[in-house]
């Protein structure tokens, strides 16, 4: 493929993207004008459908995390915070130079790092076992 062909394809792609963005902006502007003036009483089915289309375009739904990912995220957060509190307690009880805030912060960081390393090792073992037996 020659340089001029590559430039032509790039220009066409850019023009197509710009046209799509302009069309989306025009549709959004039309919806912004339509929604405040919409009256449900006496509206035809076509008008109701267009209102629903505009409502979805102006206020898109946000995808929620799957339940399994939410549970894993909460568990990881609990483990990290628990490890941090345990690390802060251990660091506070051991002799260490510095004031109390230094001890607590360093202990929290150390505990959180230990928990993250443990989670990483557990995940690596899990994936290795699932790879070997799949």
PyMOL CGO cylinders between C-alpha atoms (Angstrom):
from pymol import cmd
from pymol.cgo import CYLINDER

trace = [
    CYLINDER, 0.00, 0.00, 0.00, 1.43, 3.34, -0.96, 0.3, 1, 1, 1, 1, 1, 1,
    CYLINDER, 1.43, 3.34, -0.96, 1.72, 6.39, 1.23, 0.3, 1, 1, 1, 1, 1, 1,
    CYLINDER, 1.72, 6.39, 1.23, -0.93, 8.28, -0.75, 0.3, 1, 1, 1, 1, 1, 1,
    CYLINDER, -0.93, 8.28, -0.75, -3.39, 5.39, -0.32, 0.3, 1, 1, 1, 1, 1, 1,
    CYLINDER, -3.39, 5.39, -0.32, -2.74, 5.32, 3.42, 0.3, 1, 1, 1, 1, 1, 1,
    CYLINDER, -2.74, 5.32, 3.42, -3.27, 9.07, 3.66, 0.3, 1, 1, 1, 1, 1, 1,
    CYLINDER, -3.27, 9.07, 3.66, -6.50, 8.81, 1.65, 0.3, 1, 1, 1, 1, 1, 1,
    CYLINDER, -6.50, 8.81, 1.65, -7.83, 6.03, 3.91, 0.3, 1, 1, 1, 1, 1, 1,
    CYLINDER, -7.83, 6.03, 3.91, -6.87, 8.03, 7.00, 0.3, 1, 1, 1, 1, 1, 1,
    CYLINDER, -6.87, 8.03, 7.00, -8.59, 11.15, 5.66, 0.3, 1, 1, 1, 1, 1, 1,
    CYLINDER, -8.59, 11.15, 5.66, -11.74, 9.18, 4.79, 0.3, 1, 1, 1, 1, 1, 1,
    CYLINDER, -11.74, 9.18, 4.79, -11.80, 7.62, 8.25, 0.3, 1, 1, 1, 1, 1, 1,
    CYLINDER, -11.80, 7.62, 8.25, -11.37, 11.02, 9.88, 0.3, 1, 1, 1, 1, 1, 1,
    CYLINDER, -11.37, 11.02, 9.88, -14.13, 12.52, 7.73, 0.3, 1, 1, 1, 1, 1, 1,
    CYLINDER, -14.13, 12.52, 7.73, -16.44, 9.61, 8.57, 0.3, 1, 1, 1, 1, 1, 1,
    CYLINDER, -16.44, 9.61, 8.57, -15.75, 10.00, 12.29, 0.3, 1, 1, 1, 1, 1, 1,
    CYLINDER, -15.75, 10.00, 12.29, -16.36, 13.75, 12.10, 0.3, 1, 1, 1, 1, 1, 1,
    CYLINDER, -16.36, 13.75, 12.10, -19.64, 13.18, 10.26, 0.3, 1, 1, 1, 1, 1, 1,
    CYLINDER, -19.64, 13.18, 10.26, -20.77, 10.65, 12.90, 0.3, 1, 1, 1, 1, 1, 1,
    CYLINDER, -20.77, 10.65, 12.90, -19.90, 13.07, 15.71, 0.3, 1, 1, 1, 1, 1, 1,
    CYLINDER, -19.90, 13.07, 15.71, -21.75, 15.90, 13.96, 0.3, 1, 1, 1, 1, 1, 1,
    CYLINDER, -21.75, 15.90, 13.96, -24.82, 13.69, 13.46, 0.3, 1, 1, 1, 1, 1, 1,
    CYLINDER, -24.82, 13.69, 13.46, -24.77, 12.61, 17.12, 0.3, 1, 1, 1, 1, 1, 1,
    CYLINDER, -24.77, 12.61, 17.12, -24.44, 16.24, 18.24, 0.3, 1, 1, 1, 1, 1, 1,
    CYLINDER, -24.44, 16.24, 18.24, -27.34, 17.27, 16.00, 0.3, 1, 1, 1, 1, 1, 1,
    CYLINDER, -27.34, 17.27, 16.00, -29.51, 14.42, 17.32, 0.3, 1, 1, 1, 1, 1, 1,
    CYLINDER, -29.51, 14.42, 17.32, -28.64, 15.38, 20.89, 0.3, 1, 1, 1, 1, 1, 1,
    CYLINDER, -28.64, 15.38, 20.89, -29.48, 19.05, 20.23, 0.3, 1, 1, 1, 1, 1, 1,
    CYLINDER, -29.48, 19.05, 20.23, -32.80, 18.02, 18.70, 0.3, 1, 1, 1, 1, 1, 1,
    CYLINDER, -32.80, 18.02, 18.70, -33.57, 15.88, 21.73, 0.3, 1, 1, 1, 1, 1, 1,
    CYLINDER, -33.57, 15.88, 21.73, -32.63, 18.70, 24.09, 0.3, 1, 1, 1, 1, 1, 1,
    CYLINDER, -32.63, 18.70, 24.09, -35.21, 20.88, 22.33, 0.3, 1, 1, 1, 1, 1, 1,
    CYLINDER, -35.21, 20.88, 22.33, -37.86, 18.12, 22.17, 0.3, 1, 1, 1, 1, 1, 1,
    CYLINDER, -37.86, 18.12, 22.17, -37.88, 16.79, 25.74, 0.3, 1, 1, 1, 1, 1, 1,
    CYLINDER, -37.88, 16.79, 25.74, -38.95, 19.97, 27.64, 0.3, 1, 1, 1, 1, 1, 1,
    CYLINDER, -38.95, 19.97, 27.64, -41.84, 20.59, 25.24, 0.3, 1, 1, 1, 1, 1, 1,
    CYLINDER, -41.84, 20.59, 25.24, -43.13, 17.00, 25.30, 0.3, 1, 1, 1, 1, 1, 1,
    CYLINDER, -43.13, 17.00, 25.30, -46.68, 16.54, 26.59, 0.3, 1, 1, 1, 1, 1, 1,
    CYLINDER, -46.68, 16.54, 26.59, -47.67, 12.98, 27.39, 0.3, 1, 1, 1, 1, 1, 1,
    CYLINDER, -47.67, 12.98, 27.39, -51.40, 13.65, 27.33, 0.3, 1, 1, 1, 1, 1, 1,
    CYLINDER, -51.40, 13.65, 27.33, -52.62, 13.12, 23.77, 0.3, 1, 1, 1, 1, 1, 1,
    CYLINDER, -52.62, 13.12, 23.77, -49.22, 12.01, 22.44, 0.3, 1, 1, 1, 1, 1, 1,
    CYLINDER, -49.22, 12.01, 22.44, -49.15, 9.47, 19.65, 0.3, 1, 1, 1, 1, 1, 1,
    CYLINDER, -49.15, 9.47, 19.65, -47.22, 6.22, 19.91, 0.3, 1, 1, 1, 1, 1, 1,
    CYLINDER, -47.22, 6.22, 19.91, -44.58, 7.63, 17.59, 0.3, 1, 1, 1, 1, 1, 1,
    CYLINDER, -44.58, 7.63, 17.59, -44.11, 10.68, 19.83, 0.3, 1, 1, 1, 1, 1, 1,
    CYLINDER, -44.11, 10.68, 19.83, -43.86, 8.49, 22.94, 0.3, 1, 1, 1, 1, 1, 1,
    CYLINDER, -43.86, 8.49, 22.94, -41.23, 6.31, 21.25, 0.3, 1, 1, 1, 1, 1, 1,
    CYLINDER, -41.23, 6.31, 21.25, -39.25, 9.35, 20.17, 0.3, 1, 1, 1, 1, 1, 1,
    CYLINDER, -39.25, 9.35, 20.17, -39.41, 10.74, 23.70, 0.3, 1, 1, 1, 1, 1, 1,
    CYLINDER, -39.41, 10.74, 23.70, -38.09, 7.41, 25.04, 0.3, 1, 1, 1, 1, 1, 1,
    CYLINDER, -38.09, 7.41, 25.04, -35.30, 7.50, 22.44, 0.3, 1, 1, 1, 1, 1, 1,
    CYLINDER, -35.30, 7.50, 22.44, -34.36, 11.05, 23.50, 0.3, 1, 1, 1, 1, 1, 1,
    CYLINDER, -34.36, 11.05, 23.50, -34.49, 10.17, 27.19, 0.3, 1, 1, 1, 1, 1, 1,
    CYLINDER, -34.49, 10.17, 27.19, -32.09, 7.28, 26.58, 0.3, 1, 1, 1, 1, 1, 1,
    CYLINDER, -32.09, 7.28, 26.58, -29.80, 9.49, 24.48, 0.3, 1, 1, 1, 1, 1, 1,
    CYLINDER, -29.80, 9.49, 24.48, -29.72, 12.31, 27.04, 0.3, 1, 1, 1, 1, 1, 1,
    CYLINDER, -29.72, 12.31, 27.04, -29.67, 10.13, 30.17, 0.3, 1, 1, 1, 1, 1, 1,
    CYLINDER, -29.67, 10.13, 30.17, -27.98, 6.82, 29.30, 0.3, 1, 1, 1, 1, 1, 1,
    CYLINDER, -27.98, 6.82, 29.30, -28.17, 3.94, 31.73, 0.3, 1, 1, 1, 1, 1, 1,
    CYLINDER, -28.17, 3.94, 31.73, -24.99, 3.07, 33.57, 0.3, 1, 1, 1, 1, 1, 1,
    CYLINDER, -24.99, 3.07, 33.57, -23.98, -0.56, 33.52, 0.3, 1, 1, 1, 1, 1, 1,
    CYLINDER, -23.98, -0.56, 33.52, -23.81, -2.06, 36.97, 0.3, 1, 1, 1, 1, 1, 1,
    CYLINDER, -23.81, -2.06, 36.97, -21.02, -4.37, 38.01, 0.3, 1, 1, 1, 1, 1, 1,
    CYLINDER, -21.02, -4.37, 38.01, -21.95, -8.05, 38.06, 0.3, 1, 1, 1, 1, 1, 1,
    CYLINDER, -21.95, -8.05, 38.06, -22.73, -9.40, 41.53, 0.3, 1, 1, 1, 1, 1, 1,
    CYLINDER, -22.73, -9.40, 41.53, -19.61, -11.60, 41.63, 0.3, 1, 1, 1, 1, 1, 1,
    CYLINDER, -19.61, -11.60, 41.63, -17.31, -8.66, 40.97, 0.3, 1, 1, 1, 1, 1, 1,
    CYLINDER, -17.31, -8.66, 40.97, -19.01, -6.58, 43.66, 0.3, 1, 1, 1, 1, 1, 1,
    CYLINDER, -19.01, -6.58, 43.66, -18.54, -9.36, 46.21, 0.3, 1, 1, 1, 1, 1, 1,
    CYLINDER, -18.54, -9.36, 46.21, -14.87, -9.79, 45.26, 0.3, 1, 1, 1, 1, 1, 1,
    CYLINDER, -14.87, -9.79, 45.26, -14.26, -6.03, 45.41, 0.3, 1, 1, 1, 1, 1, 1,
    CYLINDER, -14.26, -6.03, 45.41, -15.83, -5.83, 48.89, 0.3, 1, 1, 1, 1, 1, 1,
    CYLINDER, -15.83, -5.83, 48.89, -13.84, -8.84, 50.08, 0.3, 1, 1, 1, 1, 1, 1,
    CYLINDER, -13.84, -8.84, 50.08, -10.59, -7.36, 48.78, 0.3, 1, 1, 1, 1, 1, 1,
    CYLINDER, -10.59, -7.36, 48.78, -11.36, -4.02, 50.46, 0.3, 1, 1, 1, 1, 1, 1,
    CYLINDER, -11.36, -4.02, 50.46, -12.11, -5.73, 53.78, 0.3, 1, 1, 1, 1, 1, 1,
    CYLINDER, -12.11, -5.73, 53.78, -8.90, -7.76, 53.56, 0.3, 1, 1, 1, 1, 1, 1,
    CYLINDER, -8.90, -7.76, 53.56, -6.79, -4.73, 52.67, 0.3, 1, 1, 1, 1, 1, 1,
    CYLINDER, -6.79, -4.73, 52.67, -8.28, -2.62, 55.47, 0.3, 1, 1, 1, 1, 1, 1,
    CYLINDER, -8.28, -2.62, 55.47, -8.02, -5.51, 57.92, 0.3, 1, 1, 1, 1, 1, 1,
    CYLINDER, -8.02, -5.51, 57.92, -4.41, -6.09, 56.98, 0.3, 1, 1, 1, 1, 1, 1,
    CYLINDER, -4.41, -6.09, 56.98, -3.73, -2.39, 57.34, 0.3, 1, 1, 1, 1, 1, 1,
    CYLINDER, -3.73, -2.39, 57.34, -5.26, -2.21, 60.80, 0.3, 1, 1, 1, 1, 1, 1,
    CYLINDER, -5.26, -2.21, 60.80, -3.35, -5.34, 61.87, 0.3, 1, 1, 1, 1, 1, 1,
    CYLINDER, -3.35, -5.34, 61.87, -0.12, -3.94, 60.44, 0.3, 1, 1, 1, 1, 1, 1,
    CYLINDER, -0.12, -3.94, 60.44, -0.68, -0.62, 62.20, 0.3, 1, 1, 1, 1, 1, 1,
    CYLINDER, -0.68, -0.62, 62.20, -1.30, -2.44, 65.48, 0.3, 1, 1, 1, 1, 1, 1,
    CYLINDER, -1.30, -2.44, 65.48, 1.85, -4.55, 65.11, 0.3, 1, 1, 1, 1, 1, 1,
    CYLINDER, 1.85, -4.55, 65.11, 3.96, -1.55, 64.13, 0.3, 1, 1, 1, 1, 1, 1,
    CYLINDER, 3.96, -1.55, 64.13, 2.57, 0.44, 67.05, 0.3, 1, 1, 1, 1, 1, 1,
    CYLINDER, 2.57, 0.44, 67.05, 3.42, -2.31, 69.52, 0.3, 1, 1, 1, 1, 1, 1,
    CYLINDER, 3.42, -2.31, 69.52, 6.98, -2.86, 68.24, 0.3, 1, 1, 1, 1, 1, 1,
    CYLINDER, 6.98, -2.86, 68.24, 9.77, -0.42, 69.10, 0.3, 1, 1, 1, 1, 1, 1,
    CYLINDER, 9.77, -0.42, 69.10, 10.14, 2.02, 66.25, 0.3, 1, 1, 1, 1, 1, 1,
    CYLINDER, 10.14, 2.02, 66.25, 11.51, 5.50, 66.03, 0.3, 1, 1, 1, 1, 1, 1,
    CYLINDER, 11.51, 5.50, 66.03, 9.14, 8.32, 65.18, 0.3, 1, 1, 1, 1, 1, 1,
    CYLINDER, 9.14, 8.32, 65.18, 5.85, 9.57, 66.49, 0.3, 1, 1, 1, 1, 1, 1,
    CYLINDER, 5.85, 9.57, 66.49, 2.56, 7.71, 66.72, 0.3, 1, 1, 1, 1, 1, 1,
    CYLINDER, 2.56, 7.71, 66.72, 1.29, 8.91, 63.33, 0.3, 1, 1, 1, 1, 1, 1,
    CYLINDER, 1.29, 8.91, 63.33, 4.40, 7.57, 61.60, 0.3, 1, 1, 1, 1, 1, 1,
    CYLINDER, 4.40, 7.57, 61.60, 3.95, 4.19, 63.27, 0.3, 1, 1, 1, 1, 1, 1,
    CYLINDER, 3.95, 4.19, 63.27, 0.30, 3.93, 62.35, 0.3, 1, 1, 1, 1, 1, 1,
    CYLINDER, 0.30, 3.93, 62.35, 0.81, 5.02, 58.72, 0.3, 1, 1, 1, 1, 1, 1,
    CYLINDER, 0.81, 5.02, 58.72, 3.79, 2.74, 58.13, 0.3, 1, 1, 1, 1, 1, 1,
    CYLINDER, 3.79, 2.74, 58.13, 1.98, -0.16, 59.78, 0.3, 1, 1, 1, 1, 1, 1,
    CYLINDER, 1.98, -0.16, 59.78, -1.12, 0.44, 57.68, 0.3, 1, 1, 1, 1, 1, 1,
    CYLINDER, -1.12, 0.44, 57.68, 0.93, 0.56, 54.48, 0.3, 1, 1, 1, 1, 1, 1,
    CYLINDER, 0.93, 0.56, 54.48, 2.91, -2.54, 55.42, 0.3, 1, 1, 1, 1, 1, 1,
    CYLINDER, 2.91, -2.54, 55.42, -0.22, -4.50, 56.33, 0.3, 1, 1, 1, 1, 1, 1,
    CYLINDER, -0.22, -4.50, 56.33, -2.01, -3.51, 53.15, 0.3, 1, 1, 1, 1, 1, 1,
    CYLINDER, -2.01, -3.51, 53.15, 1.03, -4.47, 51.06, 0.3, 1, 1, 1, 1, 1, 1,
    CYLINDER, 1.03, -4.47, 51.06, 1.23, -7.87, 52.77, 0.3, 1, 1, 1, 1, 1, 1,
    CYLINDER, 1.23, -7.87, 52.77, -2.43, -8.53, 52.09, 0.3, 1, 1, 1, 1, 1, 1,
    CYLINDER, -2.43, -8.53, 52.09, -2.09, -7.46, 48.44, 0.3, 1, 1, 1, 1, 1, 1,
    CYLINDER, -2.09, -7.46, 48.44, 0.92, -9.75, 48.00, 0.3, 1, 1, 1, 1, 1, 1,
    CYLINDER, 0.92, -9.75, 48.00, -1.04, -12.59, 49.58, 0.3, 1, 1, 1, 1, 1, 1,
    CYLINDER, -1.04, -12.59, 49.58, -4.01, -11.97, 47.28, 0.3, 1, 1, 1, 1, 1, 1,
    CYLINDER, -4.01, -11.97, 47.28, -1.70, -11.85, 44.25, 0.3, 1, 1, 1, 1, 1, 1,
    CYLINDER, -1.70, -11.85, 44.25, -0.06, -15.15, 45.23, 0.3, 1, 1, 1, 1, 1, 1,
    CYLINDER, -0.06, -15.15, 45.23, -3.46, -16.77, 45.84, 0.3, 1, 1, 1, 1, 1, 1,
    CYLINDER, -3.46, -16.77, 45.84, -4.68, -15.60, 42.43, 0.3, 1, 1, 1, 1, 1, 1,
    CYLINDER, -4.68, -15.60, 42.43, -1.54, -16.92, 40.75, 0.3, 1, 1, 1, 1, 1, 1,
    CYLINDER, -1.54, -16.92, 40.75, -1.98, -20.32, 42.41, 0.3, 1, 1, 1, 1, 1, 1,
    CYLINDER, -1.98, -20.32, 42.41, -5.65, -20.40, 41.46, 0.3, 1, 1, 1, 1, 1, 1,
    CYLINDER, -5.65, -20.40, 41.46, -4.94, -19.56, 37.80, 0.3, 1, 1, 1, 1, 1, 1,
    CYLINDER, -4.94, -19.56, 37.80, -2.06, -22.06, 37.66, 0.3, 1, 1, 1, 1, 1, 1,
    CYLINDER, -2.06, -22.06, 37.66, -4.26, -24.84, 39.01, 0.3, 1, 1, 1, 1, 1, 1,
    CYLINDER, -4.26, -24.84, 39.01, -7.15, -23.93, 36.69, 0.3, 1, 1, 1, 1, 1, 1,
    CYLINDER, -7.15, -23.93, 36.69, -4.71, -23.83, 33.73, 0.3, 1, 1, 1, 1, 1, 1,
    CYLINDER, -4.71, -23.83, 33.73, -3.24, -27.23, 34.58, 0.3, 1, 1, 1, 1, 1, 1,
    CYLINDER, -3.24, -27.23, 34.58, -6.59, -28.97, 35.04, 0.3, 1, 1, 1, 1, 1, 1,
    CYLINDER, -6.59, -28.97, 35.04, -8.59, -27.35, 32.24, 0.3, 1, 1, 1, 1, 1, 1,
]
cmd.load_cgo(trace, "trace")
